[in-house]
């Protein structure tokens, strides 16, 4: 889809912004550490896996370089393929890690309102795109947004800055034509990626940021509840 100019674009992180994904991510991380024989990180460190690219988080948590590809392969197997986890939305069914996950209450309503108001809504996630799209399909997010953009499978596009630039290229975003954009996310990776692209970031306090993380990295504002999203976005673009 090519944008008509000028346009107002909302870039939405996925994990911790639209979905509460920590159960599935953490369970798959644990499987990966056990598979390569490296001690499982503590609970605080496991929470930090939500947001950054999995390769980066594995390195930060002392997976040796010679075991890194194996650890990521195991993680992706359980995350994307192996239906071994109890589905929190359908008791009794087994799902892969990506669906061991729930949608934050109020998100569909907020996205519906923003789209009716003429915003271009795009998911922009460091999760590989081939994983992000089935998650968005499963939770009926695909029909509420205009595009889903993620990291590449070959690791050539892994951080939020590169995902944002990729999304902009795909949708024909052009500030010289009056287009404006805002990143919406819950981690420092969202803020840093937005700033690197010359954007502001609206912080989501219901996600996985540590205390003061979003403000310290430069989020222009942090909201604490999903129900504040519509008003906060409108206030930003009205300024």
C-alpha positions as CSV (number, residue, x, y, z in Angstrom):
1,X,0.0,0.0,0.0
2,X,1.4,3.4,-1.0
3,X,0.6,6.3,1.2
4,X,-1.2,9.5,0.0
5,X,0.6,12.5,1.3
6,X,0.6,14.0,3.9
7,X,0.0,11.1,6.2
8,X,0.1,10.4,9.9
9,X,1.8,7.1,10.7
10,X,1.8,5.2,14.0
11,X,4.5,2.6,14.4
12,X,3.4,0.0,17.0
13,X,5.7,-2.3,18.8
14,X,4.2,-5.8,19.3
15,X,5.6,-7.5,22.4
16,X,4.7,-5.5,25.6
17,X,2.7,-3.0,23.6
18,X,0.0,-4.9,21.8
19,X,0.4,-8.4,23.4
20,X,1.5,-9.7,26.8
21,X,4.0,-12.2,25.4
22,X,6.4,-12.8,28.3
23,X,5.2,-16.4,29.1
24,X,6.0,-17.7,25.7
25,X,9.2,-15.8,25.2
26,X,10.6,-16.8,28.6
27,X,9.6,-20.4,28.3
28,X,11.4,-20.7,24.9
29,X,14.5,-18.9,26.2
30,X,14.7,-21.4,29.1
31,X,14.5,-24.3,26.6
32,X,17.4,-22.7,24.6
33,X,19.7,-22.3,27.5
34,X,19.0,-25.8,28.7
35,X,19.7,-27.2,25.2
36,X,23.2,-25.6,25.0
37,X,24.1,-26.3,28.7
38,X,24.4,-22.7,29.8
39,X,22.8,-21.7,33.2
40,X,19.4,-20.1,32.9
41,X,19.5,-16.4,33.7
42,X,17.6,-15.1,36.8
43,X,14.0,-13.8,36.5
44,X,15.0,-10.2,36.1
45,X,17.4,-11.0,33.2
46,X,14.7,-13.2,31.6
47,X,12.3,-10.3,31.5
48,X,14.9,-8.3,29.6
49,X,14.6,-10.7,26.7
50,X,11.3,-9.1,25.7
51,X,12.0,-6.3,23.2
52,X,15.6,-6.6,21.8
53,X,16.5,-9.0,19.0
54,X,17.0,-12.6,20.3
55,X,20.7,-12.7,19.1
56,X,21.5,-9.6,21.1
57,X,19.9,-10.9,24.3
58,X,21.6,-14.3,24.0
59,X,25.0,-12.6,23.7
60,X,24.2,-10.3,26.7
61,X,23.4,-13.3,28.8
62,X,26.6,-15.2,28.1
63,X,25.7,-17.7,25.4
64,X,29.2,-18.4,23.8
65,X,29.6,-17.4,20.2
66,X,30.1,-21.1,19.2
67,X,26.7,-22.0,20.7
68,X,24.8,-18.9,19.7
69,X,23.3,-20.2,16.5
70,X,22.2,-23.4,18.1
71,X,20.6,-21.5,21.0
72,X,18.7,-19.2,18.6
73,X,17.6,-22.2,16.5
74,X,16.2,-24.0,19.6
75,X,14.5,-20.8,20.7
76,X,12.9,-20.4,17.3
77,X,11.8,-24.0,17.1
78,X,9.9,-23.8,20.4
79,X,8.7,-20.3,19.6
80,X,7.4,-20.9,16.1
81,X,6.8,-24.6,15.6
82,X,6.7,-26.9,18.7
83,X,3.2,-26.9,20.2
84,X,4.1,-27.8,23.7
85,X,2.8,-25.0,25.9
86,X,-0.7,-24.6,27.3
87,X,-2.8,-22.1,25.4
88,X,-3.9,-19.4,27.9
89,X,-6.8,-18.5,25.6
90,X,-8.0,-22.0,25.0
91,X,-7.4,-24.3,28.0
92,X,-6.6,-27.9,27.0
93,X,-4.9,-26.9,23.7
94,X,-1.2,-26.9,23.1
95,X,0.5,-24.0,21.2
96,X,4.0,-22.9,20.2
97,X,5.6,-20.1,22.3
98,X,4.5,-17.3,20.0
99,X,0.8,-18.1,20.9
100,X,1.6,-18.7,24.6
101,X,0.5,-15.1,24.7
102,X,-2.5,-12.8,25.3
103,X,-3.7,-9.5,23.8
104,X,-3.8,-6.6,26.2
105,X,-7.4,-5.6,27.0
106,X,-8.6,-2.6,25.1
107,X,-6.0,-2.8,22.3
108,X,-8.5,-3.7,19.5
109,X,-10.8,-0.8,20.5
110,X,-8.0,1.7,20.6
111,X,-6.6,0.6,17.2
112,X,-10.1,0.7,15.7
113,X,-10.6,4.3,16.9
114,X,-7.2,5.5,15.6
115,X,-7.7,3.9,12.2
116,X,-11.2,5.4,11.9
117,X,-9.5,8.8,12.5
118,X,-7.2,8.3,9.5
119,X,-3.9,7.1,11.0
120,X,-1.8,4.7,9.1
121,X,-1.1,1.9,11.6
122,X,1.9,-0.3,11.2
123,X,3.3,-2.9,13.5
124,X,7.1,-2.4,13.7
125,X,8.8,-5.2,15.7
126,X,12.2,-6.7,16.2
127,X,10.6,-10.1,16.1
128,X,11.3,-11.7,12.7
129,X,8.5,-10.8,10.3
130,X,7.7,-14.4,9.5
131,X,6.9,-14.9,13.2
132,X,5.2,-11.6,13.8
133,X,2.6,-12.0,11.0
134,X,1.1,-15.3,12.4
135,X,0.9,-13.7,15.8
136,X,-1.0,-10.7,14.4
137,X,-3.2,-13.0,12.4
138,X,-4.0,-15.2,15.5
139,X,-5.0,-12.2,17.6
140,X,-6.9,-10.5,14.7
141,X,-4.5,-7.6,14.7
142,X,-3.8,-7.9,11.0
143,X,-7.2,-6.6,10.2
144,X,-6.8,-3.6,12.5
145,X,-3.5,-2.3,11.0
146,X,-2.3,-1.4,7.6
147,X,1.0,-3.3,7.7
148,X,3.2,-5.6,9.7
149,X,6.9,-5.1,9.5
150,X,9.6,-7.0,11.4
151,X,13.2,-8.2,11.4
152,X,14.6,-10.3,8.6
153,X,15.1,-14.0,8.9
154,X,18.8,-13.7,7.8
155,X,19.6,-11.3,10.6
156,X,20.5,-8.4,8.2
157,X,17.7,-6.4,9.7
158,X,17.5,-6.9,13.5
159,X,17.2,-3.7,15.5
160,X,14.3,-1.2,15.8
161,X,16.1,1.5,13.7
162,X,16.5,-0.9,10.7
163,X,12.9,-2.1,11.1
164,X,11.5,1.4,11.1
165,X,13.5,2.4,8.0
166,X,12.4,-0.8,6.3
167,X,8.7,0.0,7.1
168,X,9.1,3.6,5.9
169,X,10.6,2.3,2.6
170,X,7.7,-0.2,2.1
171,X,5.0,2.3,2.8
172,X,6.5,5.3,0.9
173,X,6.9,7.5,4.0
174,X,8.2,10.9,3.0
175,X,8.7,13.8,5.5
176,X,9.3,16.2,2.6
177,X,5.7,15.5,1.5
178,X,4.5,16.4,5.0
179,X,4.3,12.9,6.4
180,X,4.7,12.6,10.2
181,X,5.2,9.5,12.3
182,X,5.3,8.4,16.0
183,X,6.8,5.3,17.5
184,X,4.7,3.6,20.2
185,X,6.5,1.1,22.4
186,X,7.4,-0.2,25.8
187,X,11.2,-0.7,25.8
188,X,14.4,1.3,25.4
189,X,14.9,-0.3,22.0
190,X,11.8,1.4,20.7
191,X,12.9,4.8,22.0
192,X,16.5,4.5,20.7
193,X,15.3,3.2,17.3
194,X,12.8,6.0,17.0
195,X,15.4,8.7,17.9
196,X,17.9,7.2,15.4
197,X,15.2,7.8,12.7
198,X,14.4,11.3,13.9
199,X,11.1,10.3,15.5
200,X,9.6,10.7,19.0
201,X,8.5,7.7,21.0
202,X,5.4,7.4,23.1
203,X,6.2,5.0,26.0
204,X,3.8,2.3,27.1
205,X,4.0,1.9,30.8
206,X,2.0,-1.4,30.8
207,X,4.8,-3.3,29.1
208,X,8.2,-4.6,30.1
209,X,10.3,-1.5,30.7
210,X,12.3,-1.3,34.0
211,X,11.6,1.7,36.3
212,X,12.5,5.0,34.5
213,X,13.9,3.1,31.5
214,X,11.7,4.9,28.9
215,X,12.2,8.4,30.3
216,X,16.0,7.9,30.7
217,X,16.2,6.9,27.0
218,X,14.2,9.9,25.9
219,X,10.6,8.9,25.5
220,X,8.8,12.2,25.1
221,X,5.9,10.9,27.2
222,X,4.9,7.7,29.0
223,X,1.3,6.6,29.4
224,X,0.3,4.0,32.0
225,X,-3.0,2.5,30.6
226,X,-4.1,1.2,27.2
227,X,-7.1,3.4,27.3
228,X,-5.0,6.5,27.1
229,X,-3.5,5.6,23.8
230,X,-6.0,7.3,21.5
231,X,-6.0,10.6,23.3
232,X,-2.2,10.7,23.6
233,X,-1.7,10.1,19.9
234,X,-4.2,12.7,19.0
235,X,-2.6,15.2,21.3
236,X,0.8,14.5,19.8
237,X,-0.3,15.0,16.2
238,X,-2.4,18.1,17.0
239,X,0.7,19.8,18.5
